[in-house]
Amino acid sequence: MRYSTVVFSVLLLLSSTKARPSTQKESSPTNDIPQYVLDYAPLVHLYSGEKFWPCDIAEHLEHVTPYLNYTQIRATSSNLNLTNLDQLNEYNRGRFVYLKSDDNVEARPDWLEGEKNIPDIPDETTQYQYSLYQGPQDQQQPLGTTSPPLLGGRSTAPAILILVHKPNNIIDAFWFFFYSYNLGNLVFNVRFGNHVGDWEHTLVRFQHGKPTHVFVSEHYFGQAYTYSAIEKIGKRPVVYSAEGTHAMYATSGRHPYVLPLGLLHDETDRGPLWDPVLNAMTYTYNYTNREIEAGALTPKAPTEWFGYNGHWGDKVYPLDDGRQYQFAGQYHYVTGPLGPRFKNLGRRKVCQGRERDPCVVHDWLPPEQVRVWEGMGDGEEEGENEDNDDELR
């Protein structure tokens, strides 16, 4: 589900993001991805009855056409890709550019549903190779082989890892997950909030190389936890993606939000377990000069798409569109979201909101909602001492 902070978005829209060339191959201190970032990467339980699964942002661009508001600005989407997406900023700085689906979304085309990207189910005989992004025309080259036990399955839709260095020896590891469609929730059997394109993320914060906090995005807000509080498999945080909306939670079950009496709620469960480390594009981002660089693990990962200022889906359908309806100010179809650069990557607090907003960090989870895995707590000692966390008070 989309997150929108108007002031923050406008400031970024009026600026530009600098991208190091996608062909860069050398490793440097600025684009290094420490091993501990992968060691503590989140594992994601997708919903067992999900209809709209993770998607590849490169494939998404093959099925959309850019519009300036409701006016088409390119004849087809055939030349739209991750290395030239930022060129759409030429149109009013990209602020009113939308990537409109080439298909009727109500026909549920395969690319929108992403069923082929459901993480596979490993067993005792499976050995994965870490095949991170090596370029669109290249065979993916293994970076190493996992050792048992295997924790989760591999999706053919790459996750996006963006590493951000901050003062006081803090590193924020943002794991972004993309879906081509967001299915809104039902209220009195009426569905609101559908949109094309959906960005979600989980943040794992490190200080002095040790995990201290985990943040999960939920609709227009989110929840922050101490690392010691979060559910884990081994030492890796476990998070949950809600049915349809893909909002992220720290537990399985029903999650009411916004409306009273639980009328509007998300559902999560222990469906397919996705290990994003097994297929990812990695980056480092300098929030002071807004420079993005492909990570040393995936030096050919395109960077230009990150600078795109527009929306990753259709603009809200007008009421004369037969698919659209409105009730109590809420629309059946809403506007698609902005991309990762608008998720407050330079945040000082671990929470996503504005600096003046309160940031509540939870240090426990309801015991009845947390599964205790064998080996749970491995690594907790490293993150439970937060006395040196100068940033989070």
C-alpha positions in Angstrom: 0.0 0.0 0.0 1.2 3.5 -0.8 2.9 5.9 1.6 2.5 9.6 0.9 4.2 12.5 2.7 3.5 15.6 0.6 6.2 17.9 1.9 8.9 15.3 1.6 7.8 14.2 -1.8 7.7 17.7 -3.2 11.2 18.4 -1.9 12.6 15.3 -3.7 10.6 15.9 -6.8 12.3 19.3 -7.2 15.7 17.7 -6.9 17.6 15.2 -9.0 19.2 11.9 -8.2 22.6 11.2 -9.5 23.3 7.7 -10.8 26.6 6.1 -11.2 26.7 4.3 -14.6 25.1 0.9 -14.6 28.2 -0.6 -16.2 30.4 0.1 -13.3 32.2 -3.1 -12.2 34.7 -2.2 -9.6 34.2 -2.6 -5.9 34.8 0.4 -3.6 34.1 1.4 0.0 31.1 3.3 -1.2 29.3 0.4 -2.8 30.4 -2.5 -0.6 27.7 -4.7 0.9 28.8 -6.1 4.2 28.2 -9.8 4.7 26.3 -9.2 7.9 23.6 -7.3 5.9 22.9 -10.6 4.1 23.2 -12.6 7.3 20.5 -10.6 9.0 18.3 -10.1 5.9 14.5 -10.5 6.5 12.5 -13.6 5.5 9.1 -12.8 4.2 6.0 -14.9 4.6 3.7 -14.2 1.7 0.0 -14.9 2.2 -1.1 -18.4 1.4 -4.1 -17.3 -0.6 -2.4 -14.4 -2.3 -3.5 -13.6 -5.9 -0.9 -10.9 -6.7 2.6 -12.1 -6.1 6.0 -10.4 -6.2 7.0 -9.0 -9.6 10.1 -7.9 -11.5 10.2 -4.2 -12.0 11.9 -4.7 -15.4 9.0 -6.9 -16.6 6.5 -4.4 -15.2 7.9 -1.7 -17.6 7.2 -3.9 -20.5 3.5 -3.7 -19.9 2.9 0.0 -19.1 2.9 3.2 -21.2 3.9 6.6 -19.7 1.2 9.3 -19.4 1.4 12.9 -18.4 -1.8 13.0 -16.3 -4.3 11.4 -18.7 -2.3 12.2 -21.9 -0.1 9.6 -23.5 3.5 10.9 -24.0 5.0 7.9 -25.8 3.5 5.8 -28.5 4.3 2.4 -26.8 6.2 1.1 -23.8 8.5 -1.0 -26.0 11.6 1.3 -25.3 10.9 1.8 -21.6 13.4 0.1 -19.4 15.4 0.4 -16.2 18.2 2.3 -17.8 16.1 5.1 -19.3 13.1 5.4 -17.0 14.5 8.6 -15.4 14.2 10.3 -18.8 10.5 10.7 -18.1 11.5 13.4 -15.6 11.8 15.7 -18.7 8.0 16.0 -18.5 7.2 18.5 -15.8 10.1 17.0 -13.7 8.2 13.7 -13.7 5.8 14.8 -11.0 2.7 14.1 -13.0 3.9 11.1 -15.0 2.1 7.8 -14.6 2.9 4.3 -15.9 -0.5 3.2 -17.2 -1.2 -0.4 -17.7 -1.4 -1.5 -21.3 -4.0 -4.1 -20.3 -7.4 -3.8 -18.6 -6.4 -4.6 -15.0 -9.8 -6.3 -14.5 -8.8 -8.9 -17.0 -6.0 -9.9 -14.5 -3.2 -10.5 -17.1 -0.4 -12.9 -16.0 2.2 -10.2 -15.6 -0.1 -8.4 -13.1 -0.6 -11.5 -11.0 3.0 -12.6 -10.9 2.1 -16.2 -10.2 5.3 -17.5 -11.8 7.3 -15.6 -9.1 5.9 -17.5 -6.2 9.0 -18.6 -4.2 9.8 -22.2 -4.7 9.7 -24.7 -1.8 13.1 -26.0 -0.8 13.6 -29.4 0.7 16.5 -31.2 2.3 18.1 -32.0 -1.1 17.8 -28.5 -2.5 21.0 -26.4 -2.8 20.5 -22.8 -4.0 23.2 -20.7 -5.6 23.0 -17.0 -4.8 22.3 -15.7 -8.3 22.1 -12.0 -7.8 21.5 -9.6 -10.7 24.3 -9.7 -13.3 22.7 -7.8 -16.2 19.6 -8.2 -18.4 21.4 -10.0 -21.2 23.8 -12.1 -19.0 23.4 -15.5 -17.5 23.2 -15.0 -13.7 26.5 -16.1 -12.2 26.4 -17.9 -8.8 28.0 -16.0 -5.9 28.0 -19.1 -3.7 26.0 -22.0 -2.5 23.8 -22.1 0.6 24.5 -24.5 3.3 21.6 -26.3 5.0 19.3 -25.7 6.6 17.5 -23.8 3.8 15.3 -21.1 5.2 13.1 -19.9 2.4 12.5 -20.1 -1.3 13.8 -18.1 -4.2 11.5 -15.9 -6.3 12.3 -15.1 -9.9 11.3 -11.5 -9.1 14.4 -9.8 -7.6 14.1 -7.9 -4.4 15.8 -4.5 -4.1 18.4 -3.9 -1.4 19.4 -0.2 -0.8 22.1 0.4 1.8 22.4 3.8 3.4 25.3 4.8 5.7 24.5 7.3 8.4 26.2 9.0 11.3 27.2 7.2 14.5 28.2 4.0 12.6 24.6 3.3 11.6 23.8 1.4 8.4 20.2 1.1 7.2 19.5 -1.9 5.0 16.2 -1.2 3.1 14.7 -4.3 1.5 12.2 -3.3 -1.1 9.6 -5.6 -2.6 7.6 -4.8 -5.7 4.2 -6.0 -6.8 2.6 -5.0 -10.1 -0.9 -4.8 -8.5 -2.3 -3.9 -5.1 -5.7 -5.4 -4.4 -7.6 -3.2 -1.9 -9.5 -4.4 1.1 -13.3 -4.9 1.5 -15.6 -2.8 3.7 -19.1 -4.2 3.8 -18.3 -6.2 0.8 -17.2 -3.2 -1.2 -13.6 -3.0 -2.3 -11.5 0.2 -2.1 -7.9 1.1 -2.9 -6.9 -1.0 -5.9 -3.9 0.3 -7.8 -1.3 -0.7 -10.3 2.2 -0.9 -8.9 3.0 -1.5 -5.2 6.2 -0.9 -3.3 6.7 -2.2 0.3 9.8 -2.4 2.4 11.4 -3.8 5.5 14.3 -1.9 7.1 17.0 -3.6 9.2 19.1 -1.0 11.1 22.6 -1.8 12.2 24.9 0.0 14.5 28.6 -1.0 14.7 27.7 -3.9 12.5 25.1 -5.3 14.8 21.3 -5.3 14.2 19.4 -3.0 16.5 15.9 -2.4 14.9 13.5 -3.6 12.3 10.9 -1.4 10.6 8.0 -2.8 8.5 5.9 -0.6 6.1 2.1 -0.7 6.6 0.0 1.5 4.3 0.6 5.1 5.1 2.6 4.3 8.2 4.4 1.3 9.7 5.8 -0.2 12.9 9.2 -0.3 14.4 10.6 -3.0 16.7 13.9 -3.7 18.5 15.8 -6.5 16.8 15.5 -8.6 20.0 11.7 -8.4 19.9 11.1 -9.5 16.4 10.4 -13.1 15.4 13.4 -14.9 13.8 14.5 -18.0 12.1 18.0 -18.4 13.4 19.1 -14.8 13.5 17.1 -13.6 10.5 14.0 -11.4 11.1 10.7 -12.9 10.0 8.0 -10.5 8.5 4.6 -11.0 7.0 3.1 -9.7 3.8 -0.7 -9.1 3.9 -3.1 -10.5 1.4 -3.6 -8.2 -1.6 -2.3 -5.0 -0.1 1.1 -6.5 0.8 1.4 -4.3 3.8 4.0 -5.7 6.1 3.6 -6.9 9.7 5.7 -8.5 12.4 3.1 -11.2 13.2 0.5 -13.4 11.4 -3.2 -12.9 11.9 -5.7 -10.1 11.5 -4.5 -6.5 11.6 -7.2 -3.8 11.8 -6.3 -0.3 10.7 -8.0 3.1 10.1 -11.6 2.2 10.7 -13.1 1.2 14.1 -14.4 -2.3 14.9 -11.9 -4.0 12.6 -14.0 -3.1 9.5 -10.9 -2.5 7.5 -8.1 -5.0 8.2 -5.3 -6.9 6.6 -4.7 -10.7 6.9 -1.3 -12.4 7.1 -0.3 -16.0 7.6 2.6 -18.3 7.2 2.3 -18.8 3.5 5.3 -19.3 1.1 8.5 -18.2 2.8 10.5 -15.8 0.5 14.3 -15.4 1.0 15.1 -12.1 -0.8 18.9 -12.8 -0.6 18.6 -15.5 -3.2 17.7 -13.0 -5.9 18.3 -9.3 -5.4 19.6 -6.1 -7.0 21.9 -4.3 -4.5 22.6 -0.6 -4.2 24.2 1.9 -1.9 22.7 5.4 -1.6 24.2 8.6 -0.3 21.2 10.7 1.0 23.3 13.9 1.4 24.2 14.2 -2.3 21.4 11.9 -3.6 23.8 9.6 -5.4 22.8 6.0 -6.1 25.4 3.3 -6.9 25.1 -0.3 -7.9 26.3 -2.5 -5.0 29.5 -4.5 -5.4 27.5 -7.7 -5.3 25.5 -6.7 -8.4 27.7 -4.1 -10.2 25.6 -4.3 -13.4 22.3 -3.5 -11.7 20.7 -0.5 -13.5 20.6 2.7 -11.4 18.7 5.1 -13.6 15.2 3.8 -12.7 15.8 4.9 -9.1 15.8 8.6 -10.2 12.3 8.4 -11.8 10.1 11.0 -10.1 6.7 9.7 -11.3 4.2 7.0 -10.3 4.6 3.3 -10.9 1.0 2.8 -12.0 -2.1 4.4 -13.4 -3.5 7.7 -12.3 -6.8 7.4 -10.4 -9.5 6.4 -12.9 -12.1 9.2 -13.5 -15.7 8.5 -12.4 -16.8 8.1 -16.1 -14.6 5.0 -16.3 -16.9 2.0 -15.9 -14.4 0.4 -13.5 -14.4 3.3 -11.1 -16.8 4.1 -8.2 -16.6 6.3 -5.1 -18.2 6.1 -1.7 -17.6 8.3 1.3 -14.7 9.9 -0.4 -12.9 6.6 -1.1 -12.2 5.3 -4.6 -12.3 1.8 -5.9 -9.2 2.5 -8.0 -6.5 5.0 -6.7 -3.3 6.3 -8.1 -0.2 4.1 -8.2 2.7 4.8 -5.8 6.0 6.7 -6.1 9.2 4.7 -5.9 11.8 3.9 -3.2 13.5 7.2 -3.2 10.4 8.7 -1.7 10.4 6.4 1.3 12.6 8.8 3.5 15.8 6.8 3.0 17.7 9.5 5.0 15.5 9.2 8.0 17.2 9.7 11.4 14.6 7.8 13.3 13.9 4.2 12.3 10.3 5.1 11.6 9.3 6.3 8.2 7.4 9.5 9.1 8.5 13.0 9.5 11.2 13.9 12.0 8.7 15.8 14.2 6.3 12.7 14.3 6.6 10.4 17.2 8.5 7.1 16.6 7.3 4.3 18.9 9.7 1.4 19.0 8.1 -1.8 20.3 10.3 -4.1 22.4 8.0 -7.1 22.5 5.5 -9.1 20.5 2.4 -11.0 21.8 3.8 -14.5 22.7 0.7 -16.2 21.3 1.4 -14.8 17.9 5.1 -15.7 17.6 6.3 -19.1 16.6 9.4 -20.1 18.5 11.8 -21.7 16.0 14.6 -24.0 17.0 17.6 -21.8 17.3 15.5 -18.7 17.7 17.5 -15.9 19.3 20.8 -16.7 17.6 22.3 -13.3 17.3 19.9 -11.5 19.7 22.8 -10.8 22.1 24.4 -8.8 19.4 21.4 -6.4 19.0 19.8 -6.1 22.4 22.3 -3.7 23.9 21.3 -0.3 22.6 23.1 1.9 25.0 25.4 3.2 22.2 22.5 4.1 19.9 22.8 7.8 19.9 20.2 8.2 17.2 17.1 6.5 18.6 15.9 7.9 21.9 
